[in-house]
Amino acid sequence: MTAYRMGPSDRVESLLQMEAEPLDVLVIGGGVVGAGAALDATTRGLTVGLLEKRDWAAGTSSRSSRLAHGGLRYLEHLEFGLVREALAERGRLLDSIAPHLVKPLPFLLPLTRRGWERPYIGAGVALYDTLSRISRKGTALNGHQHLSRKSVARLAPGLDPDKYVGAIGYHDAQIDDARHTLALVRTAASRGALVASQVEVVGLLREPVEGGEGEGRVVGVRAVDRETGRELTVRASTVLAATGVWSEQIASWLDRPAPAPVQPSLGVHLVVDGSAVELYAALIARTAASVLFVLPWGKQWLIGTTDTPSDVDRDEPQASAADVDYLLGEANKWLLRPLTRADVVGVYAGLRPLVVGDTQEESAETTKLSREHVVARPAPGLVTIAGGKYTTYRVMAVDAIDAVVDELASPSGPVGPSRTEHVPLAGALGFAEAWNGREALAASSGLSLEAVEHLLRRHGVLTREVLAMVAERPELGVPIHPDAEYLVAEIVHAATHEGARHLEDVLVRRTRLALETRDGARSVARAAAEWIAPVLGWSQVDVAAEVARFEAGQFGVVPPPA
């Protein structure tokens, strides 16, 4: 498979083609579900368009705990089907779909009471392992272990030994969420989907149904190119809205309540300096309101998460000082060396789109709302999907496109079943071989082994695209920031190959410089913009505007103490 190059001219061509001929399906929303649906549809032989108001994964899909997991805590709520489904998807991601972006992660679940707690929690983790083995066709992850107090001290010297009597060790998986969503978009585009970000849908197109009764069929959308201000019309046999926490916008266009009301739940995560935590496995522990994760992320740690109903700005949700202090406090209940605000490098917040069911009130505690998803057909020619969890995005996409197929007025050809469980994403095919040959790749490229491993874990076999740029222009083969491993070549590559349209896209999602450096990448913002400028045709005025816009944002900024 040849990876699709999502450069500026490719975006223009995609929009022209979308306007020229009606599509079988137009997907609104470039998060993981929308991107997954676009890939599912195009692999079934449908003609597909995908529009995103901002950047790929700009919303919820770049702000998760970065876990591909079954959801161990859902077993307590007896959601066995959801857990088994998620574990099956975790296995597919690890085995074939995205092995470069997903990797096994050992966890410690500390025990605090002698007696009943070990058999009770152990039974739950044993069931988790069993569901994983039943649902997975590939190689199983290592099974759980019962750990003594002494064993925990060896694995987690940074934990306060007075806080635990032992632990259960088990494995889950970690995923690079933003780059995974991007890989979905590139894979869909490589198979014929027309994709464009920075295009805002502003209304639905409707035509009377035969006989003149009813409200009319949805036959496309009206949209605005946010880059140029140009208005455009895209026609499609069926429109799929995968808009997450923005689902109420679709309802407003229909002038009726949403078929599946969504209660946004705010999840906040801290990025903490690597030297501040001394653990050799991830930590998961209960809190009064949610679950505490302490997760390794490169040379740093992620600490999360909150889970609270929220009506904050849905485009750019922010953490509060109280959120930061809460997470530090929860982590410090376990750590021998307490964390302070000085250890926090950055912070990010995202909104989970939790569906409010028929028996649940919109004011329900979000920790009790299900992560199940809901597919609806609120009007002829329109399908919506809401809810779910990141790990099960592919199942959600399959269900959504199944509904789209049922809704199609006149598909352009025969429609086959979903094939995405067998489709490796851009960068995945041949990754194991590339990883095994990483030392030779480092020697031939002149880069350090650490730099090559960093590239392979972010780009997979498409690392060759980045290295080709370095070979042609050696000045691109150096880190752009002194405190991070991202190369200048990756900054340029984000604009030439990965659809980045703004400085924010590059520093927040294509790389995580804005979240992983103490200065929030502000010290290199101008340099990054200068590297991008020739690709995107920016003038010096544009460069200054992009830098100002980025610096005015709150990306990674830690709120001051209350």
FENZI-V414986 format. One line per field, one symbol per residue. burial: b if it has 16 or more other C-alpha atoms within 10 Angstrom, else e. A space follows every 50 residues. Layout:
burial: ???
//
This chain:
burial: eebbbbbbebbeebbeebeeebbbbbbbbbbbbbbbbbbbbbbbbbbbbb bbbbbbbbbbbbbbbbbbbbbbbbbeeebbebbbbbbbbbbbbbbbbbbb bbbbbbbbbbbeeeeeebeebbebbbebbebbbebbeeebbeebebbebe ebbebbbbbbbeebbbbbbbbbbbbbbbbbbbbbbbbbbbbbbbbbbbbb bebbbbeeeeeeeeebbbbbbebbbeeeeeebbbbbbbbbbbbbbbbbbb beeeeeebbbbbbbbbbbbbbbbbebbebbbbbbbeeeebbbbbbbbeeb bbbbbbbbbbeeebebbbbbeebbeebbebbbebbbebbeeebbbbbbbb bbbbbbeeeeebeeebbebbbbbbbbbbbbbbbbbbbbbbbbbbbbbbbb bbbbbebbbebeeeeeebebeebbbbbbbebeebbeebbebbeebbbebe bbbbbbbbbbbbbbebbebbeeeeebbbbbbeeebbbbbbbbbbbbbbbb bbbbbbbbbbbbbbbbbbbbbbebbbbbbbbbbebbebeeeebbebbeeb beebbbbbbeee
//
